[in-house]
Amino acid sequence: MFQRLTATLLASTMLAGAAWAETTVTAVMHSGLRVLDPVITTAHITRNHAYMIYDVLIAQDSEFQPQPQMADWTISDDQKVYTFTLRDGLKFHDGAPVTAADAVASLKRWAQKDAGGQVVMDRTESLEATDDKTITWTLKEPFVPMLDVLSKQSALPPFIMPARVAETPADEPITDYTGSGPFIFETDEFQPGVSVTYSKNADYVPRDEPADWMAGGKVVNVDTVKWVNMPDIQTAVNALSGGEIDYIEQMQVDLVPLLEGDPNVVVEVREPTGMMTMARMNFLHPPFDNEKVRQAALRAISQETVLAAMIGNPEYYQICGALLGCGTPLGSETGTESLTQGADMEAAKAMLADSGYDGTPVVLMAPTDLVALATQPVVVSQMLRNIGFNVDMQPMDWQTLVTRRAGQAAPADGGWNMFITNWMVPEISNPISNPMLNGRGNDAWFGWPSDERVEQLKEDYIAAPDLEGQKAAAEEIQSHSIETVLEVPLGQYTLPQARRANVTDMIPSPVPVFWNLKKGE
């Protein structure tokens, strides 16, 4: 009797100790999560969610080099056949093995929406599972950027899902969130836009290599990760100082001094290449279906004014007109003098008057809950009004904007004319993968420009024999894209992150990930 009682008490003590020792990291991300399908949107919060629960075939390291992740690969001598072999130990969260058929279905769905994937499929002869662990991708002709496109870390990475999920039409959201990645999405605890919970996937087998950006071993050292939404950044800062949360993804620069003297908090720039902010117009509806109207709008905008209002501290921003990013091998600022040297308001007024603009309202969607997007719409709308545009700035939260921008309805029927967004510089630095430079009409990124010329210029880039040839083609892409106003670049910036000092070993990558990190006492 005594022995049984002792055993019971010991077991209870051990269970209590295990519960006490459970480690949870609580993070405030840049936005609340609502959209869960990483194919139907390029929203970064959805991409971040996808990295938690899915995996990819190959991934880029910090040198932008493709590395094996779920699969190793070989390339035929004629550079046309890529053979990917799945590594051992891959299982979905429901216990089913990951097969080549799952990967093929996922890749085909992804390629319908991704700019780079569309280019690859143009050159694809066949993509098939030749056995349970082998994916054979046969091209019609060599395509040098193939591995770069498949390993890219952002915009739309080709996440692998079960075939039954990947068979969902690419324009319909998935409803089954079974992944094979290092964390499991706790659907019962999900509160859209409020909080999301991930638990450690005990069955996940990480690679042996050290973690390096998106590549290497995804070793999970915590039991649970919770994302909680705090739209008021001051509230989040107070919660971090008080130890109620562990991490803030994006800090407002003018609030950084509040944390700099706190020994329990570390403020740092996660990855130095930074972000580009830009305006996107809707090419389907007036007034921006008119190129002259788009050109007048571009001429009215000054990057310095936008960045000063957005960031304030010049140490954290850079005036930059390069659609492929400043500081990148292909970056060119051709055609952006009015943006980078100050708006030419008189010329912009004359251009608008000459365009035939008739006062059609410009519905500008303005997110109110993101540090990195709160000020740009306000500044840009006033600049447009100053030259004669009738601007209807409509406030909404970011996830509402993300949902609404995917619709092609007329602005008067709940659609839109313009919104402002941000991209990581690495994800826009290649013209093949840059979503903003897709001219495929209804298959293009939101805004849907039909631009055969930019597609031909990308073909010239692909055919270039060397870096000098690529630079020449990229220069042409820059010039043409500014002339037709595929986007309005508003400049580059960095936002620091903040974490509790006991959260260590965070990977310094453009994408915030929660493997590798540790949380101490």
Beta strands, then each sheet from edge to edge (+ up, - down):
strand 1: 24-28
strand 2: 55-56
strand 3: 58-60
strand 4: 66-68
strand 5: 71-75
strand 6: 81-86
strand 7: 124-131
strand 8: 134-139
strand 9: 159-160
strand 10: 183-185
strand 11: 195-200
strand 12: 224-228
strand 13: 247-248
strand 14: 265-268
strand 15: 275-281
strand 16: 317-318
strand 17: 362-367
strand 18: 391-396
strand 19: 418-424
strand 20: 488-493
strand 21: 497-500
strand 22: 503-504
strand 23: 518-519
sheet 1: 10+ 11- 12+ 1+ 13+ 21- 14+
sheet 2: 2+ 9-
sheet 3: 3+ 4-
sheet 4: 5+ 6- 8+ 7-
sheet 5: 16+ 20- 15+ 19- 17- 18-
sheet 6: 22+ 23-
end
